[in-house]
Amino acid sequence: MEEKSRLNVLNIGALDPSVVDKLVWTGYLKGEFSIKAAFEGIRLKRNKVRWRDMIWNNYVPIETAANAWKLLSGAAVVDSVVQKKGVNMESRCYICKKEEESLHHLLWDYDFTKRVWKWLSMKFRLRNHYTSISEICKTAQGRSPMIKQLRGAPTVGTLTTLCGNLGNAGLGATFRNSFRDILLVIWRKIGVNMNYIAECLAILESVEMALIMNWTNLWIESDSVAVVASLNW
């Protein structure tokens, strides 16, 4: 076999100096190099996960999708992940103070998260409780693209919110007059909740308190863009 190959090389003949050499990228059928083709050639290819299309699409913001991917891939800094890397440490959920801290507990098994998923399921008339993203994906099988979008976007947003902004929360507000004199300050704890809910409750309860005090000419300010957009009367 080696002798035959050697003979073929010797029989190639002289090269034509008038022909310009051309680089050919073997990783692409057309022979043209591209960053995409190079990436496809060197990346580690794995089986597609069921939730791939739920997070990587044109209706979920790229930052939210990236955070969801980290959570669903187990790339989150929680005690269970740190322990798997060989770190000897005690683990306790920083919210419930009872169970060990893990992604499954924070996203699916904690009492508050169960209530959140139940509420979301009721909105779409689905089953009461889910224990994984795969179960949610199954409910979207065979549905129209619009239904998949309506279910997928809230699901991905809920995932990132539960693990990113969930904790012991409180609300507060300061009332001032046109001379910037402080008239009243309110504050109270609202237990385990999300930043968005705390911000919304702060505005709603402030308006209620203003009406009780017979203050009807109001100027409301908030540092949360999401809350301002949702309460844009």
C-alpha positions as a Markdown table, in Angstrom:
| # | Residue | x | y | z |
|---|---|---|---|---|
| 1 | Met | 0.0 | 0.0 | 0.0 |
| 2 | Glu | 2.9 | 2.4 | 0.9 |
| 3 | Glu | 4.6 | 1.5 | -2.4 |
| 4 | Lys | 1.5 | 2.3 | -4.4 |
| 5 | Ser | 1.1 | 5.7 | -2.7 |
| 6 | Arg | 4.8 | 6.5 | -3.4 |
| 7 | Leu | 4.3 | 5.7 | -7.1 |
| 8 | Asn | 1.2 | 7.9 | -7.3 |
| 9 | Val | 3.1 | 10.9 | -5.8 |
| 10 | Leu | 6.0 | 10.4 | -8.3 |
| 11 | Asn | 3.6 | 10.3 | -11.2 |
| 12 | Ile | 2.0 | 13.7 | -10.4 |
| 13 | Gly | 4.3 | 15.5 | -12.8 |
| 14 | Ala | 5.7 | 19.0 | -12.8 |
| 15 | Leu | 3.6 | 21.8 | -11.2 |
| 16 | Asp | 2.4 | 24.6 | -13.5 |
| 17 | Pro | 4.0 | 27.8 | -12.1 |
| 18 | Ser | 1.3 | 29.9 | -13.8 |
| 19 | Val | -1.4 | 28.5 | -11.5 |
| 20 | Val | -1.9 | 30.4 | -8.3 |
| 21 | Asp | -2.1 | 28.3 | -5.1 |
| 22 | Lys | -5.4 | 28.4 | -3.3 |
| 23 | Leu | -6.1 | 27.6 | 0.3 |
| 24 | Val | -8.9 | 25.1 | 0.8 |
| 25 | Trp | -10.7 | 24.7 | 4.2 |
| 26 | Thr | -11.6 | 21.1 | 4.4 |
| 27 | Gly | -14.1 | 21.8 | 7.2 |
| 28 | Tyr | -16.6 | 23.2 | 4.7 |
| 29 | Leu | -17.9 | 21.7 | 1.5 |
| 30 | Lys | -17.2 | 24.8 | -0.5 |
| 31 | Gly | -13.6 | 25.0 | 0.8 |
| 32 | Glu | -14.1 | 28.5 | 2.2 |
| 33 | Phe | -13.0 | 29.3 | 5.7 |
| 34 | Ser | -15.4 | 30.9 | 8.2 |
| 35 | Ile | -15.5 | 31.4 | 11.9 |
| 36 | Lys | -18.8 | 29.4 | 12.1 |
| 37 | Ala | -17.3 | 26.5 | 10.2 |
| 38 | Ala | -14.2 | 26.5 | 12.4 |
| 39 | Phe | -16.3 | 26.5 | 15.5 |
| 40 | Glu | -18.4 | 23.7 | 14.3 |
| 41 | Gly | -15.3 | 21.7 | 13.5 |
| 42 | Ile | -13.7 | 22.0 | 17.0 |
| 43 | Arg | -16.7 | 22.2 | 19.3 |
| 44 | Leu | -17.7 | 19.2 | 21.4 |
| 45 | Lys | -21.0 | 18.0 | 19.9 |
| 46 | Arg | -23.6 | 16.5 | 22.3 |
| 47 | Asn | -27.1 | 15.3 | 22.0 |
| 48 | Lys | -29.7 | 18.1 | 21.9 |
| 49 | Val | -31.5 | 18.6 | 25.2 |
| 50 | Arg | -35.3 | 18.8 | 25.3 |
| 51 | Trp | -35.4 | 22.4 | 26.5 |
| 52 | Arg | -33.0 | 23.8 | 23.8 |
| 53 | Asp | -35.7 | 25.6 | 21.7 |
| 54 | Met | -37.5 | 26.9 | 24.8 |
| 55 | Ile | -34.6 | 29.2 | 25.8 |
| 56 | Trp | -32.7 | 29.8 | 22.5 |
| 57 | Asn | -35.2 | 31.6 | 20.3 |
| 58 | Asn | -36.2 | 35.1 | 19.2 |
| 59 | Tyr | -38.6 | 35.9 | 22.0 |
| 60 | Val | -36.5 | 35.3 | 25.1 |
| 61 | Pro | -33.8 | 38.0 | 25.7 |
| 62 | Ile | -30.3 | 36.7 | 25.2 |
| 63 | Glu | -29.2 | 37.5 | 28.8 |
| 64 | Thr | -32.2 | 35.7 | 30.2 |
| 65 | Ala | -31.6 | 32.7 | 27.9 |
| 66 | Ala | -27.9 | 32.6 | 29.0 |
| 67 | Asn | -28.8 | 32.6 | 32.7 |
| 68 | Ala | -31.4 | 29.9 | 32.1 |
| 69 | Trp | -28.9 | 27.8 | 30.2 |
| 70 | Lys | -26.5 | 28.0 | 33.2 |
| 71 | Leu | -29.2 | 26.9 | 35.6 |
| 72 | Leu | -30.4 | 24.0 | 33.4 |
| 73 | Ser | -26.8 | 22.9 | 32.7 |
| 74 | Gly | -26.0 | 22.8 | 36.4 |
| 75 | Ala | -23.5 | 25.7 | 36.1 |
| 76 | Ala | -24.7 | 27.6 | 39.1 |
| 77 | Val | -22.9 | 28.4 | 42.3 |
| 78 | Val | -25.0 | 26.5 | 44.9 |
| 79 | Asp | -23.7 | 24.3 | 47.7 |
| 80 | Ser | -24.5 | 21.0 | 45.9 |
| 81 | Val | -22.4 | 22.0 | 42.9 |
| 82 | Val | -19.5 | 23.2 | 45.1 |
| 83 | Gln | -19.5 | 19.9 | 47.0 |
| 84 | Lys | -19.3 | 17.9 | 43.8 |
| 85 | Lys | -16.1 | 19.7 | 43.0 |
| 86 | Gly | -14.5 | 18.3 | 46.2 |
| 87 | Val | -15.1 | 21.1 | 48.6 |
| 88 | Asn | -16.0 | 19.7 | 52.1 |
| 89 | Met | -18.7 | 22.0 | 53.5 |
| 90 | Glu | -22.0 | 21.9 | 55.3 |
| 91 | Ser | -25.0 | 22.9 | 53.2 |
| 92 | Arg | -28.2 | 24.6 | 54.2 |
| 93 | Cys | -30.7 | 26.5 | 52.0 |
| 94 | Tyr | -30.4 | 30.2 | 52.8 |
| 95 | Ile | -34.1 | 30.7 | 52.4 |
| 96 | Cys | -35.9 | 27.9 | 54.2 |
| 97 | Lys | -33.0 | 27.2 | 56.6 |
| 98 | Lys | -33.9 | 23.5 | 56.6 |
| 99 | Glu | -33.0 | 21.6 | 53.4 |
| 100 | Glu | -29.6 | 21.3 | 51.7 |
| 101 | Glu | -29.1 | 24.0 | 49.0 |
| 102 | Ser | -29.3 | 22.5 | 45.5 |
| 103 | Leu | -30.7 | 23.7 | 42.2 |
| 104 | His | -33.5 | 21.2 | 42.3 |
| 105 | His | -34.6 | 22.4 | 45.8 |
| 106 | Leu | -34.4 | 26.1 | 44.8 |
| 107 | Leu | -36.2 | 25.7 | 41.4 |
| 108 | Trp | -38.7 | 23.0 | 42.1 |
| 109 | Asp | -38.9 | 21.6 | 45.6 |
| 110 | Tyr | -39.1 | 24.7 | 47.9 |
| 111 | Asp | -42.6 | 25.6 | 49.2 |
| 112 | Phe | -42.5 | 29.1 | 47.6 |
| 113 | Thr | -41.3 | 27.8 | 44.2 |
| 114 | Lys | -44.1 | 25.2 | 44.3 |
| 115 | Arg | -46.6 | 28.0 | 44.7 |
| 116 | Val | -45.1 | 29.9 | 41.9 |
| 117 | Trp | -45.2 | 27.0 | 39.5 |
| 118 | Lys | -48.8 | 26.2 | 40.6 |
| 119 | Trp | -49.8 | 29.8 | 39.9 |
| 120 | Leu | -48.2 | 29.7 | 36.4 |
| 121 | Ser | -49.8 | 26.3 | 35.7 |
| 122 | Met | -53.2 | 27.6 | 36.5 |
| 123 | Lys | -52.7 | 30.5 | 34.1 |
| 124 | Phe | -52.2 | 28.0 | 31.3 |
| 125 | Arg | -54.5 | 25.4 | 32.7 |
| 126 | Leu | -51.8 | 22.8 | 33.1 |
| 127 | Arg | -51.1 | 20.3 | 35.8 |
| 128 | Asn | -50.6 | 21.7 | 39.3 |
| 129 | His | -46.9 | 21.0 | 39.9 |
| 130 | Tyr | -43.8 | 20.3 | 37.9 |
| 131 | Thr | -40.5 | 18.7 | 39.1 |
| 132 | Ser | -38.3 | 19.4 | 36.1 |
| 133 | Ile | -38.0 | 21.5 | 32.9 |
| 134 | Ser | -38.5 | 18.3 | 30.9 |
| 135 | Glu | -42.0 | 17.9 | 32.2 |
| 136 | Ile | -42.9 | 21.4 | 31.1 |
| 137 | Cys | -41.4 | 20.7 | 27.7 |
| 138 | Lys | -43.6 | 17.6 | 27.3 |
| 139 | Thr | -46.8 | 19.7 | 27.7 |
| 140 | Ala | -45.7 | 21.9 | 24.7 |
| 141 | Gln | -45.3 | 19.0 | 22.3 |
| 142 | Gly | -47.7 | 19.2 | 19.4 |
| 143 | Arg | -48.8 | 22.7 | 20.3 |
| 144 | Ser | -48.8 | 25.6 | 17.9 |
| 145 | Pro | -45.7 | 28.0 | 17.8 |
| 146 | Met | -47.8 | 30.7 | 19.5 |
| 147 | Ile | -48.7 | 28.4 | 22.4 |
| 148 | Lys | -45.1 | 27.3 | 22.8 |
| 149 | Gln | -44.0 | 31.0 | 22.9 |
| 150 | Leu | -46.7 | 31.9 | 25.4 |
| 151 | Arg | -45.6 | 29.1 | 27.7 |
| 152 | Gly | -41.9 | 29.2 | 27.0 |
| 153 | Ala | -41.2 | 32.9 | 27.8 |
| 154 | Pro | -42.8 | 32.9 | 31.2 |
| 155 | Thr | -41.2 | 29.6 | 32.1 |
| 156 | Val | -37.7 | 30.8 | 31.3 |
| 157 | Gly | -38.3 | 34.1 | 33.1 |
| 158 | Thr | -39.6 | 32.3 | 36.2 |
| 159 | Leu | -36.5 | 30.0 | 36.2 |
| 160 | Thr | -34.0 | 32.8 | 36.2 |
| 161 | Thr | -36.0 | 34.9 | 38.7 |
| 162 | Leu | -36.5 | 32.1 | 41.2 |
| 163 | Cys | -32.8 | 31.4 | 41.4 |
| 164 | Gly | -31.5 | 34.9 | 40.9 |
| 165 | Asn | -33.8 | 37.2 | 42.9 |
| 166 | Leu | -35.5 | 35.0 | 45.5 |
| 167 | Gly | -34.9 | 35.7 | 49.2 |
| 168 | Asn | -36.2 | 37.4 | 52.3 |
| 169 | Ala | -37.7 | 40.7 | 51.1 |
| 170 | Gly | -39.2 | 43.9 | 52.4 |
| 171 | Leu | -40.8 | 47.0 | 50.9 |
| 172 | Gly | -40.5 | 50.6 | 51.8 |
| 173 | Ala | -41.4 | 54.1 | 50.6 |
| 174 | Thr | -40.7 | 57.7 | 51.5 |
| 175 | Phe | -43.4 | 60.4 | 51.1 |
| 176 | Arg | -42.2 | 64.0 | 50.4 |
| 177 | Asn | -44.0 | 67.2 | 49.5 |
| 178 | Ser | -43.1 | 69.7 | 46.8 |
| 179 | Phe | -40.5 | 71.3 | 49.2 |
| 180 | Arg | -38.9 | 67.8 | 49.6 |
| 181 | Asp | -39.9 | 67.7 | 53.3 |
| 182 | Ile | -40.3 | 64.1 | 54.5 |
| 183 | Leu | -44.0 | 63.6 | 55.5 |
| 184 | Leu | -44.1 | 59.8 | 56.1 |
| 185 | Val | -41.9 | 56.7 | 55.8 |
| 186 | Ile | -43.4 | 53.2 | 55.5 |
| 187 | Trp | -41.6 | 49.8 | 55.7 |
| 188 | Arg | -42.5 | 46.2 | 56.3 |
| 189 | Lys | -41.3 | 42.7 | 55.7 |
| 190 | Ile | -43.0 | 40.5 | 53.1 |
| 191 | Gly | -41.2 | 37.2 | 53.7 |
| 192 | Val | -39.6 | 35.2 | 51.0 |
| 193 | Asn | -40.3 | 36.9 | 47.7 |
| 194 | Met | -38.9 | 38.2 | 44.5 |
| 195 | Asn | -37.5 | 41.7 | 43.8 |
| 196 | Tyr | -40.1 | 42.4 | 41.2 |
| 197 | Ile | -43.0 | 41.6 | 43.5 |
| 198 | Ala | -41.4 | 43.6 | 46.3 |
| 199 | Glu | -41.1 | 46.7 | 44.0 |
| 200 | Cys | -44.7 | 46.3 | 42.8 |
| 201 | Leu | -46.1 | 46.0 | 46.3 |
| 202 | Ala | -44.1 | 49.0 | 47.4 |
| 203 | Ile | -45.8 | 51.2 | 44.8 |
| 204 | Leu | -49.3 | 49.8 | 45.3 |
| 205 | Glu | -49.2 | 50.1 | 49.1 |
| 206 | Ser | -47.8 | 53.6 | 48.8 |
| 207 | Val | -50.7 | 54.7 | 46.6 |
| 208 | Glu | -53.1 | 53.1 | 49.1 |
| 209 | Met | -51.4 | 55.0 | 52.0 |
| 210 | Ala | -51.5 | 58.3 | 50.0 |
| 211 | Leu | -55.2 | 57.9 | 49.5 |
| 212 | Ile | -55.8 | 57.2 | 53.2 |
| 213 | Met | -53.9 | 60.4 | 54.0 |
| 214 | Asn | -56.0 | 62.2 | 51.3 |
| 215 | Trp | -52.9 | 62.9 | 49.2 |
| 216 | Thr | -54.3 | 62.7 | 45.6 |
| 217 | Asn | -51.7 | 64.7 | 43.6 |
| 218 | Leu | -48.9 | 62.1 | 43.4 |
| 219 | Trp | -45.6 | 61.8 | 41.7 |
| 220 | Ile | -44.3 | 58.2 | 41.9 |
| 221 | Glu | -40.6 | 57.2 | 41.3 |
| 222 | Ser | -39.0 | 53.8 | 41.2 |
| 223 | Asp | -35.6 | 52.5 | 40.3 |
| 224 | Ser | -37.0 | 49.3 | 38.6 |
| 225 | Val | -37.5 | 49.7 | 34.9 |
| 226 | Ala | -39.6 | 46.5 | 34.8 |
| 227 | Val | -42.0 | 47.7 | 37.4 |
| 228 | Val | -42.4 | 51.2 | 35.8 |
| 229 | Ala | -43.2 | 49.5 | 32.5 |
| 230 | Ser | -45.7 | 47.1 | 34.0 |
| 231 | Leu | -47.5 | 49.8 | 36.1 |
| 232 | Asn | -47.4 | 52.4 | 33.3 |
| 233 | Trp | -50.9 | 53.8 | 33.8 |
